[in-house]
Amino acid sequence: MKIRLSKNKKNVQLFLEEEFIGEIPIKLLPQDIYLNLNMTTQNELTQEFHTNFNTLNEESEFCDFVENWVTDNAKRKLLDYLAKAEKTIYDCKIFLNRRNIPMKIVKTILNEFQQKKWISDERYTSIFIEDSIIFEKSPAEIKQKLFQKKINPSIINSYLNQVYTKDKKIDTINNLIDKKIKSFQFKDKPEKNNSPQHNLFNKIATILYRKGFQYEDYCDILTDKINKYQKTNT
């Protein structure tokens, strides 16, 4: 077995036949190995060394202990992480990888947590879409963010169709246009050969387009609102 000191020198990384099996506090090593490693590091001879157990059974028992300790510790940390906010499978995978958890154990934990519904990409997607609608995000913006979380496109599309209805899209566009009209209020000087209404339409249309809304989604609504605004302010 190969033993390597971690950067903080409080933990050790363990390798069996070059396969990483986990990282544990140095004091959890068997006493003879701990004393050997401690003496070696004090003399600053090396940050890594190999050790052999007296029997294969001892080695096997120690490997089982390491796997169980690393798994239990990783579960506790992940539960604390999930208690703070809803997370995706990808979020949890990154969280465990950053804590130097062997991939075999990461897969086991993620499968268990999904089965127990402690992690759910479907639930995350539904909540994320609802929150995004409140903050007036377009379907395109929402898709992009969820794609970055490595969520299955079929889940994203399914929940977008269910949650982000046509009526909600129209409400969102209406709210955005109202805010933008109020913020501009025809104060800008008209561009050459363009009316103030034309300028306002172009500016708000550009904002909506950049947010991911399609021209046909907002063209009539925007034209209507600008005309009404003009009539009430002339």
BELFEN-V280479 format. One record per residue. N is the residue number from 1. SS is DSSP state (@ for helix, = for strand, . for the rest). Layout:
# BELFEN-V280479
N&SS, N&SS
This chain:
# BELFEN-V280479
1&., 2&=, 3&=, 4&=, 5&=, 6&., 7&., 8&., 9&., 10&., 11&=, 12&=, 13&=, 14&=, 15&=, 16&=, 17&., 18&., 19&=, 20&=, 21&=, 22&=, 23&=, 24&=, 25&=, 26&@, 27&@, 28&@, 29&., 30&., 31&@, 32&@, 33&@, 34&@, 35&@, 36&@, 37&@, 38&@, 39&@, 40&@, 41&@, 42&@, 43&., 44&., 45&., 46&., 47&., 48&=, 49&=, 50&=, 51&., 52&., 53&., 54&., 55&., 56&@, 57&@, 58&@, 59&@, 60&@, 61&@, 62&@, 63&@, 64&@, 65&@, 66&@, 67&@, 68&@, 69&@, 70&@, 71&@, 72&@, 73&@, 74&@, 75&@, 76&@, 77&@, 78&@, 79&@, 80&@, 81&@, 82&@, 83&@, 84&@, 85&., 86&., 87&., 88&., 89&@, 90&@, 91&@, 92&@, 93&@, 94&@, 95&@, 96&@, 97&@, 98&@, 99&., 100&., 101&., 102&., 103&@, 104&@, 105&@, 106&@, 107&@, 108&@, 109&@, 110&@, 111&@, 112&@, 113&@, 114&@, 115&@, 116&., 117&., 118&., 119&., 120&., 121&@, 122&@, 123&@, 124&@, 125&@, 126&@, 127&@, 128&@, 129&@, 130&@, 131&@, 132&@, 133&@, 134&@, 135&., 136&., 137&., 138&., 139&@, 140&@, 141&@, 142&@, 143&@, 144&@, 145&@, 146&@, 147&@, 148&@, 149&., 150&., 151&., 152&., 153&@, 154&@, 155&@, 156&@, 157&@, 158&@, 159&@, 160&@, 161&@, 162&@, 163&@, 164&., 165&., 166&@, 167&@, 168&@, 169&@, 170&@, 171&@, 172&@, 173&@, 174&@, 175&@, 176&@, 177&@, 178&@, 179&@, 180&@, 181&@, 182&@, 183&@, 184&@, 185&., 186&., 187&., 188&., 189&., 190&., 191&., 192&., 193&., 194&., 195&., 196&@, 197&@, 198&@, 199&@, 200&@, 201&@, 202&@, 203&@, 204&@, 205&@, 206&@, 207&@, 208&@, 209&@, 210&@, 211&., 212&., 213&., 214&., 215&@, 216&@, 217&@, 218&@, 219&@, 220&@, 221&@, 222&@, 223&@, 224&@, 225&@, 226&@, 227&@, 228&@, 229&@, 230&@, 231&@, 232&@, 233&., 234&.
